[in-house]
Amino acid sequence: MDGTILHRKIIHIDMDAFYASVEQRDFPAYQGKPVVVGGLPEGRGGVVATASYEARKFGIRSAMPSKTAQRLCPEAIFVFPRFDAYKAVSRQIREIFHRYTDMIEPLSLDEAYLDVTIDKQGVGSALEVARLIKQAIKHELQLTASAGVSVNKFVAKIASDMNKPDGLTFIGPSRIEQFMEALAVEKFYGVGKVTATRMKAMGLHTGADLKKLSETEMVQYFGKPGKFYYQIVRGIDNREVQPHRETKSVSVEDTYQEDLVTSASMEAELKILAERLAIRLARSGFKGKTVTVKFKFHDFSLMTRSISLTAFINTAADIQQAALNILHSAPIQGKASGYWVWDYRISKRKKIIMKKRS
């Protein structure tokens, strides 16, 4: 050994407004227009799956209720998702990836990690490989992608989001420490809205603030994820790209300003969450038979209820109906907390466990 430090070469590819971009490509009349893909605003519980950059200028974002999106931009074109078309394009994108590496870990139809430490064409430079992949996607598929390049998955993923759309950002080893210290806490992997709010209340706003805490303090304040935060703020992420990684959970969550204490308020939010989860399940291709709802009350007591179905489900209507059956049979009136997480865990037996917790 000559003492040389060997770094992985990791690329994170994230397609730009993927569903909306495919619609604009396939239907020229949509080009340059504010396109919103998702549930239709005249439907009940419709949500935005993605929006074109023209629509995002009006403040339209993923997971937003479609009715809200329509109010923000009355001239927006609403398109129901064509998942078969998106999956077909996703396969074409993967074929481009495979020209350079077989170390590919898909996260969804529109993003993936690539390990190009040893690339199949002997390019040698991860930055150049990312540039060639982006170029092929643009020329062959008439779509754009943003790429982040670094020595680990976490930094590469953050980098891919820095210069969208059509961006290419490299963060080398010498820049990682400074980069992580300047990063806002809500940008850290695994830090949701509730945890970010809690961190800020503690005076922790950036990676530099988090770095002041010991590992013991991190775990004390944030539980098991605290150990990961302690490592990642120092640029340590030893997770490997896993070509055959099995996706075991798909989840969405929301935080409400007021507690959900009536059946009507819970049902209204449940419809929105069910559609958001249906969209995510469609991306991954999963279905399930068992729906479990977990409730957490103000006194922090827990209650779990399940229902087993005779057929696999993955549509918003079926998910919503199963969860409503549980909701209506559970003794929760006036007791439930206002922060809910619906968590689908896909087991090897192909079950969906839906958790609702604070």
Backbone torsions as a table, in degrees:
resi	resn	phi	psi	omega
1	MET	NA	137.2	-179.3
2	ASP	-99.8	8.1	178.0
3	GLY	86.4	0.1	179.9
4	THR	-69.3	133.8	177.3
5	ILE	-85.0	122.7	179.7
6	LEU	-95.4	123.7	179.4
7	HIS	-108.1	145.0	170.7
8	ARG	-68.1	155.5	174.7
9	LYS	-115.2	103.9	-173.7
10	ILE	-113.7	134.5	175.2
11	ILE	-118.5	134.9	169.7
12	HIS	-112.8	119.3	178.9
13	ILE	-103.5	129.5	179.4
14	ASP	-132.7	115.5	179.9
15	MET	-66.4	146.6	-177.5
16	ASP	-87.0	117.6	177.9
17	ALA	43.5	54.1	-164.2
18	PHE	-51.6	-59.3	-175.9
19	TYR	-59.8	-46.3	-178.7
20	ALA	-64.6	-37.1	179.8
21	SER	-67.1	-37.6	176.5
22	VAL	-64.2	-41.3	178.9
23	GLU	-63.5	-42.5	179.9
24	GLN	-67.8	-33.5	177.5
25	ARG	-69.1	-44.9	-175.1
26	ASP	-77.6	-23.1	-179.0
27	PHE	-127.7	93.2	-175.1
28	PRO	-53.1	-27.5	-179.9
29	ALA	-64.1	-19.4	180.0
30	TYR	-86.3	-13.2	-174.1
31	GLN	-64.0	133.5	-179.4
32	GLY	77.3	2.9	-178.2
33	LYS	-106.3	156.4	175.4
34	PRO	-74.8	103.7	-177.4
35	VAL	-106.4	131.7	178.8
36	VAL	-120.9	120.4	179.2
37	VAL	-102.0	128.9	-180.0
38	GLY	153.9	-157.3	178.3
39	GLY	-67.9	145.5	-178.4
40	LEU	-75.2	143.6	-175.2
41	PRO	-64.5	-25.2	178.7
42	GLU	-78.7	-10.9	176.8
43	GLY	-81.9	174.1	-179.9
44	ARG	-101.6	125.9	177.2
45	GLY	80.3	12.3	-179.8
46	GLY	-67.5	140.6	178.2
47	VAL	-130.9	161.1	-179.6
48	VAL	-82.0	125.5	174.2
49	ALA	-83.2	-46.1	172.9
50	THR	-161.3	163.1	-179.1
51	ALA	-134.8	146.9	177.0
52	SER	-67.0	163.6	-179.7
53	TYR	-65.5	-27.3	175.2
54	GLU	-64.9	-36.4	178.7
55	ALA	-75.7	-32.7	-178.3
56	ARG	-66.1	-23.3	177.5
57	LYS	-62.7	-22.2	179.4
58	PHE	-91.4	2.4	179.8
59	GLY	93.9	8.5	-179.8
60	ILE	-77.7	132.3	-176.6
61	ARG	-136.3	159.7	175.8
62	SER	-58.5	146.7	177.7
63	ALA	75.4	0.0	176.4
64	MET	-76.3	141.3	174.3
65	PRO	-57.0	137.4	-177.3
66	SER	-60.7	-34.3	178.4
67	LYS	-63.2	-38.5	176.8
68	THR	-64.7	-42.2	179.0
69	ALA	-60.8	-39.7	179.5
70	GLN	-66.4	-36.9	177.6
71	ARG	-66.4	-37.8	179.6
72	LEU	-69.1	-34.0	-177.3
73	CYS	-143.6	85.4	-177.7
74	PRO	-57.6	-26.3	-178.2
75	GLU	-88.4	4.4	-179.6
76	ALA	-62.7	145.6	177.0
77	ILE	-97.0	117.0	-179.2
78	PHE	-95.3	128.3	-176.4
79	VAL	-126.4	129.6	177.1
80	PHE	-74.1	138.8	-175.2
81	PRO	-58.4	140.7	173.7
82	ARG	-112.7	79.8	-172.0
83	PHE	-64.4	-31.0	177.2
84	ASP	-62.4	-39.7	178.8
85	ALA	-67.4	-42.1	-178.8
86	TYR	-66.0	-38.3	178.7
87	LYS	-65.2	-38.6	179.1
88	ALA	-63.8	-42.6	177.9
89	VAL	-66.7	-38.5	178.9
90	SER	-60.3	-38.1	177.3
91	ARG	-64.2	-38.2	177.8
92	GLN	-65.0	-38.7	178.1
93	ILE	-63.8	-42.8	179.8
94	ARG	-62.9	-35.4	178.0
95	GLU	-62.2	-36.8	176.7
96	ILE	-66.3	-42.9	177.5
97	PHE	-56.2	-43.8	-174.5
98	HIS	-66.3	-14.1	175.7
99	ARG	-66.8	-24.9	-174.5
100	TYR	-112.3	-27.3	179.4
101	THR	-162.3	152.0	172.7
102	ASP	-102.4	-0.5	177.5
103	MET	-87.4	79.8	-174.5
104	ILE	-123.9	127.2	177.1
105	GLU	-117.9	97.4	179.4
106	PRO	-69.0	138.4	174.3
107	LEU	-102.7	-28.4	177.3
108	SER	-166.6	-170.5	179.8
109	LEU	-65.0	-26.0	-170.5
110	ASP	-115.6	9.5	176.0
111	GLU	-151.8	154.3	-178.0
112	ALA	-162.6	155.2	170.0
113	TYR	-96.7	143.1	174.7
114	LEU	-128.1	133.1	172.6
115	ASP	-101.7	112.0	-178.7
116	VAL	-115.6	30.3	176.5
117	THR	-53.5	-40.2	170.3
118	ILE	-124.2	103.7	-177.9
119	ASP	-92.1	148.7	-171.5
120	LYS	-65.2	-25.3	-178.3
121	GLN	-99.4	4.0	177.2
122	GLY	67.0	29.0	179.4
123	VAL	-64.8	-42.4	176.1
124	GLY	90.8	-36.1	-178.6
125	SER	-102.4	121.9	178.0
126	ALA	-64.6	-35.6	178.8
127	LEU	-63.5	-40.4	179.0
128	GLU	-70.3	-37.9	176.8
129	VAL	-61.1	-44.3	178.9
130	ALA	-61.5	-40.0	179.7
131	ARG	-65.2	-40.8	179.5
132	LEU	-67.2	-38.8	178.2
133	ILE	-64.8	-46.5	178.3
134	LYS	-59.6	-42.1	-179.7
135	GLN	-63.2	-43.5	-180.0
136	ALA	-65.2	-41.5	179.1
137	ILE	-61.7	-40.8	-178.4
138	LYS	-70.2	-45.0	-175.5
139	HIS	-76.3	-37.2	-175.0
140	GLU	-90.8	-30.8	-175.1
141	LEU	-115.6	-4.5	-179.3
142	GLN	56.6	40.6	177.4
143	LEU	-132.7	162.1	177.4
144	THR	-117.7	150.9	178.0
145	ALA	-132.8	152.8	172.7
146	SER	-109.5	145.1	-176.1
147	ALA	-131.4	141.1	172.3
148	GLY	-117.3	137.2	-177.0
149	VAL	-126.6	128.8	176.9
150	SER	-162.0	-164.2	-177.0
151	VAL	-98.8	-3.6	175.1
152	ASN	-148.8	168.7	-172.4
153	LYS	-66.8	-44.3	-175.8
154	PHE	-59.3	-51.1	-176.8
155	VAL	-67.5	-38.2	179.1
156	ALA	-61.9	-40.2	-179.1
157	LYS	-67.0	-43.7	177.8
158	ILE	-62.7	-40.7	-178.0
159	ALA	-63.5	-35.6	-177.4
160	SER	-65.7	-19.2	-177.4
161	ASP	-96.6	-0.3	-170.9
162	MET	-80.6	-28.8	-175.4
163	ASN	-132.1	41.0	178.5
164	LYS	-72.9	151.7	-6.4
165	PRO	-86.0	166.7	176.1
166	ASP	59.8	35.6	-176.8
167	GLY	-92.5	161.4	175.4
168	LEU	-146.0	110.9	-174.9
169	THR	-125.7	129.0	178.1
170	PHE	-113.3	129.2	175.2
171	ILE	-123.9	103.2	-176.7
172	GLY	-81.3	171.3	-177.1
173	PRO	-54.0	-38.3	-176.3
174	SER	-71.3	-16.9	-177.5
175	ARG	-100.6	-12.6	-170.1
176	ILE	-62.2	-45.8	-176.4
177	GLU	-59.8	-47.0	179.4
178	GLN	-64.7	-39.8	179.7
179	PHE	-61.9	-46.5	-177.9
180	MET	-67.1	-36.1	-179.8
181	GLU	-66.5	-32.3	-178.3
182	ALA	-85.6	-11.4	-174.3
183	LEU	-71.4	133.6	176.6
184	ALA	-67.2	145.4	-174.0
185	VAL	-60.8	-32.0	-178.9
186	GLU	-69.8	-11.4	177.7
187	LYS	-86.4	-10.2	-178.3
188	PHE	-74.0	138.1	179.1
189	TYR	-56.6	129.3	177.0
190	GLY	88.5	-6.3	178.1
191	VAL	-93.9	104.4	178.8
192	GLY	-85.9	-173.7	-176.1
193	LYS	-62.8	-40.8	-177.4
194	VAL	-67.5	-46.4	179.7
195	THR	-64.8	-40.2	178.6
196	ALA	-61.8	-42.1	178.6
197	THR	-62.4	-41.7	179.1
198	ARG	-64.7	-42.4	179.2
199	MET	-60.5	-44.8	-178.0
200	LYS	-65.3	-35.3	177.1
201	ALA	-64.2	-24.5	178.1
202	MET	-89.9	3.1	-179.1
203	GLY	83.8	16.9	-179.8
204	LEU	-103.4	102.2	-175.1
205	HIS	-110.3	-25.3	-176.3
206	THR	-135.3	172.9	176.1
207	GLY	-59.3	-35.6	178.8
208	ALA	-61.3	-37.2	177.3
209	ASP	-66.8	-44.1	179.6
210	LEU	-63.2	-33.4	-176.2
211	LYS	-65.8	-18.0	179.8
212	LYS	-75.1	-17.3	-178.2
213	LEU	-87.5	142.8	174.6
214	SER	-75.3	165.9	178.2
215	GLU	-61.6	-39.1	178.6
216	THR	-61.2	-42.7	178.5
217	GLU	-66.6	-39.3	178.6
218	MET	-58.3	-47.3	-179.6
219	VAL	-68.0	-37.4	179.6
220	GLN	-62.0	-43.1	-176.2
221	TYR	-82.9	-34.3	-170.3
222	PHE	-124.0	7.4	177.8
223	GLY	73.1	-155.5	-176.6
224	LYS	-56.2	-39.8	178.0
225	PRO	-59.6	-21.2	-179.7
226	GLY	-58.1	-32.9	178.9
227	LYS	-65.8	-39.0	178.0
228	PHE	-68.2	-42.9	178.4
229	TYR	-59.0	-40.3	-179.2
230	TYR	-59.9	-41.6	-178.8
231	GLN	-74.9	-44.5	-172.0
232	ILE	-69.4	-31.8	179.0
233	VAL	-66.9	-18.3	175.4
234	ARG	-97.7	10.7	177.7
235	GLY	76.9	16.2	-178.5
236	ILE	-96.7	114.2	176.6
237	ASP	-145.9	100.1	-176.1
238	ASN	-94.4	10.4	178.5
239	ARG	-64.1	132.5	178.9
240	GLU	-89.2	154.6	170.2
241	VAL	-68.6	126.1	-174.4
242	GLN	-113.0	99.0	-177.4
243	PRO	-60.8	-28.4	-176.1
244	HIS	-114.5	28.7	-179.7
245	ARG	-61.7	131.2	178.0
246	GLU	-93.2	120.0	178.1
247	THR	-72.3	125.1	-175.7
248	LYS	-112.6	-10.6	179.4
249	SER	-152.3	147.2	174.5
250	VAL	-135.1	127.0	-174.2
251	SER	-143.2	157.7	171.5
252	VAL	-136.2	157.6	177.9
253	GLU	-150.5	160.6	177.3
254	ASP	-148.8	154.4	177.3
255	THR	-119.8	133.4	-176.2
256	TYR	-111.2	146.8	-179.4
257	GLN	-68.5	-29.2	179.8
258	GLU	-126.6	151.8	178.3
259	ASP	-61.8	146.1	173.7
260	LEU	-91.3	102.3	-172.7
261	VAL	-115.7	-4.2	178.0
262	THR	-120.1	155.9	178.4
263	SER	-60.7	-38.9	-177.6
264	ALA	-62.4	-43.7	-179.0
265	SER	-67.4	-37.2	178.5
266	MET	-67.5	-41.9	-179.6
267	GLU	-62.9	-40.5	-178.7
268	ALA	-62.5	-45.6	179.6
269	GLU	-72.3	-33.1	179.9
270	LEU	-61.2	-38.4	179.4
271	LYS	-61.8	-42.2	179.6
272	ILE	-66.2	-45.8	-178.7
273	LEU	-65.8	-37.5	179.6
274	ALA	-62.0	-41.3	179.9
275	GLU	-69.2	-39.1	177.8
276	ARG	-61.1	-40.6	179.3
277	LEU	-70.0	-36.3	178.0
278	ALA	-61.0	-39.3	177.8
279	ILE	-63.0	-44.3	-179.5
280	ARG	-67.8	-37.3	177.4
281	LEU	-65.7	-38.0	178.5
282	ALA	-63.3	-36.6	178.1
283	ARG	-60.6	-40.9	-174.5
284	SER	-90.9	-16.9	178.7
285	GLY	82.5	13.7	-178.1
286	PHE	-86.7	152.5	170.9
287	LYS	-137.9	166.7	179.5
288	GLY	-157.1	168.8	-177.8
289	LYS	-116.1	-22.6	-175.1
290	THR	-112.4	127.2	177.9
291	VAL	-114.7	124.4	178.9
292	THR	-120.7	130.0	178.3
293	VAL	-112.9	126.5	-179.8
294	LYS	-111.0	124.9	-178.9
295	PHE	-108.4	140.4	174.0
296	LYS	-124.6	131.2	-175.0
297	PHE	-101.7	174.8	-177.8
298	HIS	-59.1	-31.5	179.8
299	ASP	-86.0	10.5	177.5
300	PHE	70.5	9.2	173.3
301	SER	-73.0	153.5	-176.4
302	LEU	-118.5	149.9	173.8
303	MET	-142.1	134.2	-178.9
304	THR	-123.9	134.0	177.3
305	ARG	-132.1	143.5	-178.1
306	SER	-131.2	158.1	173.4
307	ILE	-141.8	132.7	178.6
308	SER	-105.8	131.7	-176.5
309	LEU	-103.5	164.1	-178.7
310	THR	-85.9	-17.6	-178.5
311	ALA	-133.6	156.3	176.8
312	PHE	-68.6	143.5	178.6
313	ILE	-130.3	155.2	170.1
314	ASN	-158.8	6.2	179.6
315	THR	-89.5	155.1	-179.2
316	ALA	-60.0	-40.8	-178.0
317	ALA	-63.8	-44.1	-178.9
318	ASP	-69.1	-41.7	178.2
319	ILE	-62.3	-46.1	-179.0
320	GLN	-61.5	-44.6	-178.1
321	GLN	-64.3	-42.4	178.9
322	ALA	-62.5	-43.8	-179.4
323	ALA	-68.8	-36.2	176.9
324	LEU	-63.2	-39.1	178.2
325	ASN	-60.0	-40.2	178.5
326	ILE	-68.6	-45.8	-178.6
327	LEU	-57.0	-44.0	-176.0
328	HIS	-74.3	-19.7	-179.2
329	SER	-97.4	-7.8	-177.0
330	ALA	-94.1	139.0	-179.7
331	PRO	-80.3	75.7	-174.0
332	ILE	-122.2	-1.8	-174.0
333	GLN	-52.6	125.1	176.3
334	GLY	77.0	3.6	-174.6
335	LYS	-116.0	-23.7	-167.9
336	ALA	-72.3	150.9	-179.8
337	SER	-76.1	165.5	-176.3
338	GLY	-92.5	-0.5	179.9
339	TYR	-116.5	122.9	-172.1
340	TRP	-125.6	144.5	172.3
341	VAL	-127.4	125.7	173.4
342	TRP	-103.4	117.1	-171.5
343	ASP	-124.1	116.0	177.6
344	TYR	-95.7	119.5	176.0
345	ARG	-111.3	123.9	-177.8
346	ILE	-95.4	109.6	-178.7
347	SER	-87.4	173.3	178.9
348	LYS	-64.9	-19.9	177.3
349	ARG	-88.6	9.4	176.5
350	LYS	62.5	39.3	174.1
351	LYS	-96.2	151.5	171.3
352	ILE	-107.7	122.7	173.6
353	ILE	-106.8	114.2	-179.3
354	MET	-98.6	116.4	180.0
355	LYS	-106.1	140.0	175.5
356	LYS	-125.1	111.5	-174.3
357	ARG	-145.8	163.0	176.8
358	SER	-95.4	NA	NA
